[in-house]
Amino acid sequence: MLYVLTLTAVIEALALLTLGPVQPWGEVVPRWIPLIGGRPVRPLAAVIPALLGAAALFLLSIVVGVVQTRSLASGSLTGVS
């Protein structure tokens, strides 16, 4: 149950981050953040995490596809031995 709640919280936080580029608070770092507060957000600060996340999802989909294909080929998904 804790896993589901944690996963839900992470998904909601990531969904909230998608609003950053189109909201005023996504253009300037909030002043309450130490050292960088009040400075403009650099585009690479959004592009690099997005590219890394896209690459991770791509690799994950490849791994899941290979595992599912092997399971289907061996008959373990269909219940046939």
Stockholm file with secondary structure:
# STOCKHOLM 1.0

chainA/1-81         MLYVLTLTAVIEALALLTLGPVQPWGEVVPRWIPLIGGRPVRPLAAVIPALLGAAALFLLSIVVGVVQTRSLASGSLTGVS
#=GR chainA/1-81 SS CHHHHHHHHHHHHHHHHTTGGGSGGGTBCCTTSTTTTTSBCCTHHHHHHHHHHHHHHHHHHHHHHHHHHHHHHHTTTTTCC
#=GC SS_cons        CHHHHHHHHHHHHHHHHTTGGGSGGGTBCCTTSTTTTTSBCCTHHHHHHHHHHHHHHHHHHHHHHHHHHHHHHHTTTTTCC
//
